[in-house]
């Protein structure tokens, strides 16, 4: 079944393809953001732990990193990335590229 001109966004790009592209980008950005954020958080918390020592040399604020904390944070970041991609996805899928270029 051929795609009508109202469903095309640009040559050979359907509305569904535009939706998938934006949602995949949101998921990938959420995943990368969660990995970078988790790594920075772990690094900074370990650095903070080493800054303050008690009179006996033990860490005053011991930090224990559990992998069970990273899984929900990663899932949350991916979910937020997808949610943040939904509005631009809907707008981009409705946009006619020719009129966007013409009207600036």
FIKOLZA-1660 file (N, C-alpha, C; in steps of 0.1 Angstrom, whole numbers, plus 5000, padded with zeros to 4 digits):
% residues 104
   i   px   py   pz ch aa at
   1 5008 4988 5000  A  X  N
   1 5000 5000 5000  A  X CA
   1 5009 5012 5000  A  X  C
   2 5008 5021 4990  A  X  N
   2 5016 5033 4990  A  X CA
   2 5013 5043 5001  A  X  C
   3 5023 5050 5005  A  X  N
   3 5021 5060 5015  A  X CA
   3 5016 5073 5008  A  X  C
   4 5006 5079 5014  A  X  N
   4 5000 5091 5008  A  X CA
   4 5010 5103 5011  A  X  C
   5 5008 5114 5003  A  X  N
   5 5017 5125 5005  A  X CA
   5 5015 5132 5018  A  X  C
   6 5004 5130 5025  A  X  N
   6 5002 5136 5038  A  X CA
   6 5009 5129 5049  A  X  C
   7 5013 5116 5046  A  X  N
   7 5020 5108 5056  A  X CA
   7 5036 5110 5054  A  X  C
   8 5040 5115 5043  A  X  N
   8 5054 5117 5041  A  X CA
   8 5060 5130 5047  A  X  C
   9 5071 5129 5053  A  X  N
   9 5078 5140 5059  A  X CA
   9 5089 5146 5050  A  X  C
  10 5096 5137 5044  A  X  N
  10 5106 5140 5034  A  X CA
  10 5107 5128 5025  A  X  C
  11 5115 5129 5015  A  X  N
  11 5115 5117 5005  A  X CA
  11 5118 5104 5013  A  X  C
  12 5108 5095 5012  A  X  N
  12 5109 5081 5017  A  X CA
  12 5110 5081 5032  A  X  C
  13 5105 5091 5039  A  X  N
  13 5105 5091 5054  A  X CA
  13 5090 5093 5058  A  X  C
  14 5085 5082 5064  A  X  N
  14 5071 5082 5069  A  X CA
  14 5071 5088 5083  A  X  C
  15 5059 5091 5088  A  X  N
  15 5056 5096 5101  A  X CA
  15 5061 5086 5112  A  X  C
  16 5059 5074 5110  A  X  N
  16 5063 5063 5119  A  X CA
  16 5078 5063 5120  A  X  C
  17 5085 5064 5109  A  X  N
  17 5100 5064 5109  A  X CA
  17 5105 5076 5117  A  X  C
  18 5099 5088 5115  A  X  N
  18 5104 5100 5123  A  X CA
  18 5101 5098 5138  A  X  C
  19 5090 5092 5141  A  X  N
  19 5087 5089 5155  A  X CA
  19 5098 5079 5161  A  X  C
  20 5101 5069 5154  A  X  N
  20 5111 5059 5159  A  X CA
  20 5124 5066 5160  A  X  C
  21 5128 5074 5151  A  X  N
  21 5142 5080 5152  A  X CA
  21 5143 5089 5164  A  X  C
  22 5133 5097 5167  A  X  N
  22 5134 5106 5178  A  X CA
  22 5133 5098 5191  A  X  C
  23 5125 5088 5192  A  X  N
  23 5124 5080 5204  A  X CA
  23 5137 5072 5207  A  X  C
  24 5143 5067 5196  A  X  N
  24 5155 5060 5198  A  X CA
  24 5166 5069 5203  A  X  C
  25 5167 5081 5197  A  X  N
  25 5176 5091 5201  A  X CA
  25 5174 5095 5216  A  X  C
  26 5162 5096 5220  A  X  N
  26 5159 5099 5235  A  X CA
  26 5164 5088 5244  A  X  C
  27 5162 5075 5239  A  X  N
  27 5166 5064 5248  A  X CA
  27 5181 5063 5248  A  X  C
  28 5188 5065 5237  A  X  N
  28 5202 5065 5237  A  X CA
  28 5208 5076 5245  A  X  C
  29 5203 5088 5244  A  X  N
  29 5208 5099 5253  A  X CA
  29 5205 5096 5267  A  X  C
  30 5194 5090 5271  A  X  N
  30 5192 5086 5285  A  X CA
  30 5201 5076 5290  A  X  C
  31 5204 5066 5281  A  X  N
  31 5214 5056 5285  A  X CA
  31 5228 5061 5287  A  X  C
  32 5232 5069 5277  A  X  N
  32 5246 5075 5278  A  X CA
  32 5246 5085 5290  A  X  C
  33 5236 5092 5292  A  X  N
  33 5236 5102 5304  A  X CA
  33 5236 5094 5317  A  X  C
  34 5229 5083 5318  A  X  N
  34 5229 5075 5330  A  X CA
  34 5243 5069 5333  A  X  C
  35 5250 5065 5322  A  X  N
  35 5263 5059 5324  A  X CA
  35 5273 5070 5328  A  X  C
  36 5273 5081 5322  A  X  N
  36 5282 5092 5325  A  X CA
  36 5279 5097 5339  A  X  C
  37 5266 5099 5342  A  X  N
  37 5262 5104 5355  A  X CA
  37 5266 5094 5366  A  X  C
  38 5264 5081 5364  A  X  N
  38 5267 5071 5374  A  X CA
  38 5282 5071 5376  A  X  C
  39 5290 5072 5366  A  X  N
  39 5305 5072 5367  A  X CA
  39 5309 5084 5374  A  X  C
  40 5304 5096 5371  A  X  N
  40 5308 5108 5378  A  X CA
  40 5304 5108 5392  A  X  C
  41 5292 5103 5395  A  X  N
  41 5287 5103 5409  A  X CA
  41 5296 5093 5417  A  X  C
  42 5299 5082 5412  A  X  N
  42 5308 5072 5419  A  X CA
  42 5321 5078 5422  A  X  C
  43 5327 5084 5411  A  X  N
  43 5340 5090 5413  A  X CA
  43 5340 5102 5423  A  X  C
  44 5331 5111 5422  A  X  N
  44 5330 5122 5431  A  X CA
  44 5327 5118 5446  A  X  C
  45 5319 5108 5447  A  X  N
  45 5316 5103 5461  A  X CA
  45 5328 5096 5467  A  X  C
  46 5336 5089 5459  A  X  N
  46 5349 5083 5464  A  X CA
  46 5359 5094 5467  A  X  C
  47 5359 5104 5459  A  X  N
  47 5369 5115 5462  A  X CA
  47 5365 5122 5475  A  X  C
  48 5352 5124 5477  A  X  N
  48 5347 5131 5489  A  X CA
  48 5350 5122 5501  A  X  C
  49 5349 5109 5500  A  X  N
  49 5352 5100 5511  A  X CA
  49 5366 5102 5515  A  X  C
  50 5375 5104 5506  A  X  N
  50 5389 5105 5509  A  X CA
  50 5393 5119 5515  A  X  C
  51 5385 5129 5513  A  X  N
  51 5388 5142 5517  A  X CA
  51 5388 5144 5533  A  X  C
  52 5378 5139 5539  A  X  N
  52 5377 5141 5554  A  X CA
  52 5380 5128 5561  A  X  C
  53 5390 5129 5570  A  X  N
  53 5394 5118 5578  A  X CA
  53 5393 5121 5592  A  X  C
  54 5390 5111 5600  A  X  N
  54 5390 5113 5615  A  X CA
  54 5404 5112 5620  A  X  C
  55 5405 5114 5634  A  X  N
  55 5419 5114 5640  A  X CA
  55 5426 5101 5639  A  X  C
  56 5418 5090 5637  A  X  N
  56 5424 5077 5636  A  X CA
  56 5427 5073 5621  A  X  C
  57 5424 5082 5612  A  X  N
  57 5427 5080 5598  A  X CA
  57 5416 5074 5590  A  X  C
  58 5405 5070 5597  A  X  N
  58 5394 5064 5590  A  X CA
  58 5386 5075 5583  A  X  C
  59 5379 5071 5572  A  X  N
  59 5370 5081 5565  A  X CA
  59 5359 5085 5575  A  X  C
  60 5356 5098 5575  A  X  N
  60 5346 5103 5584  A  X CA
  60 5332 5101 5578  A  X  C
  61 5331 5101 5564  A  X  N
  61 5319 5099 5557  A  X CA
  61 5321 5087 5547  A  X  C
  62 5320 5075 5552  A  X  N
  62 5323 5063 5544  A  X CA
  62 5312 5062 5533  A  X  C
  63 5316 5059 5521  A  X  N
  63 5306 5058 5510  A  X CA
  63 5306 5043 5505  A  X  C
  64 5295 5037 5505  A  X  N
  64 5294 5024 5500  A  X CA
  64 5285 5024 5487  A  X  C
  65 5291 5020 5476  A  X  N
  65 5284 5020 5463  A  X CA
  65 5279 5006 5461  A  X  C
  66 5266 5005 5459  A  X  N
  66 5259 4992 5456  A  X CA
  66 5254 4993 5442  A  X  C
  67 5256 4982 5435  A  X  N
  67 5251 4981 5421  A  X CA
  67 5236 4982 5420  A  X  C
  68 5229 4979 5431  A  X  N
  68 5214 4979 5431  A  X CA
  68 5209 4994 5430  A  X  C
  69 5218 5003 5433  A  X  N
  69 5214 5017 5432  A  X CA
  69 5215 5022 5418  A  X  C
  70 5224 5016 5410  A  X  N
  70 5227 5021 5397  A  X CA
  70 5216 5016 5387  A  X  C
  71 5210 5005 5389  A  X  N
  71 5200 5000 5380  A  X CA
  71 5187 5008 5379  A  X  C
  72 5181 5012 5391  A  X  N
  72 5170 5021 5390  A  X CA
  72 5173 5035 5385  A  X  C
  73 5185 5040 5388  A  X  N
  73 5189 5053 5382  A  X CA
  73 5190 5052 5367  A  X  C
  74 5196 5041 5362  A  X  N
  74 5197 5040 5347  A  X CA
  74 5183 5039 5341  A  X  C
  75 5174 5031 5347  A  X  N
  75 5161 5030 5342  A  X CA
  75 5153 5043 5342  A  X  C
  76 5155 5051 5353  A  X  N
  76 5149 5064 5354  A  X CA
  76 5154 5073 5343  A  X  C
  77 5167 5073 5341  A  X  N
  77 5173 5082 5331  A  X CA
  77 5168 5079 5317  A  X  C
  78 5167 5066 5314  A  X  N
  78 5162 5062 5301  A  X CA
  78 5147 5066 5299  A  X  C
  79 5139 5064 5310  A  X  N
  79 5125 5068 5310  A  X CA
  79 5124 5083 5308  A  X  C
  80 5132 5091 5315  A  X  N
  80 5131 5106 5313  A  X CA
  80 5136 5110 5299  A  X  C
  81 5146 5103 5294  A  X  N
  81 5150 5106 5280  A  X CA
  81 5139 5103 5270  A  X  C
  82 5132 5092 5272  A  X  N
  82 5121 5089 5263  A  X CA
  82 5110 5100 5265  A  X  C
  83 5106 5103 5277  A  X  N
  83 5096 5113 5279  A  X CA
  83 5100 5127 5274  A  X  C
  84 5112 5130 5275  A  X  N
  84 5117 5143 5270  A  X CA
  84 5117 5143 5254  A  X  C
  85 5117 5131 5248  A  X  N
  85 5117 5130 5234  A  X CA
  85 5103 5130 5228  A  X  C
  86 5093 5128 5236  A  X  N
  86 5079 5126 5231  A  X CA
  86 5074 5139 5224  A  X  C
  87 5075 5150 5231  A  X  N
  87 5069 5163 5225  A  X CA
  87 5076 5166 5212  A  X  C
  88 5089 5167 5212  A  X  N
  88 5095 5170 5199  A  X CA
  88 5092 5160 5188  A  X  C
  89 5091 5147 5192  A  X  N
  89 5087 5137 5183  A  X CA
  89 5074 5139 5176  A  X  C
  90 5064 5143 5184  A  X  N
  90 5051 5145 5179  A  X CA
  90 5051 5157 5170  A  X  C
  91 5058 5168 5174  A  X  N
  91 5059 5180 5165  A  X CA
  91 5066 5177 5152  A  X  C
  92 5077 5170 5153  A  X  N
  92 5085 5167 5141  A  X CA
  92 5078 5158 5131  A  X  C
  93 5070 5148 5137  A  X  N
  93 5063 5139 5128  A  X CA
  93 5051 5146 5121  A  X  C
  94 5046 5157 5126  A  X  N
  94 5035 5164 5119  A  X CA
  94 5041 5175 5109  A  X  C
  95 5053 5178 5110  A  X  N
  95 5059 5189 5103  A  X CA
  95 5061 5185 5088  A  X  C
  96 5057 5193 5079  A  X  N
  96 5060 5191 5065  A  X CA
  96 5074 5198 5062  A  X  C
  97 5084 5191 5058  A  X  N
  97 5097 5197 5056  A  X CA
  97 5097 5208 5046  A  X  C
  98 5089 5207 5035  A  X  N
  98 5089 5217 5025  A  X CA
  98 5084 5230 5030  A  X  C
  99 5073 5230 5038  A  X  N
  99 5068 5242 5044  A  X CA
  99 5077 5248 5055  A  X  C
 100 5084 5239 5062  A  X  N
 100 5094 5244 5072  A  X CA
 100 5105 5251 5066  A  X  C
 101 5110 5246 5055  A  X  N
 101 5121 5253 5048  A  X CA
 101 5116 5266 5041  A  X  C
 102 5104 5265 5036  A  X  N
 102 5099 5277 5029  A  X CA
 102 5096 5288 5039  A  X  C
 103 5091 5285 5051  A  X  N
 103 5087 5295 5060  A  X CA
 103 5097 5298 5071  A  X  C
 104 5108 5291 5070  A  X  N
 104 5119 5294 5080  A  X CA
 104 5116 5288 5093  A  X  C
% end
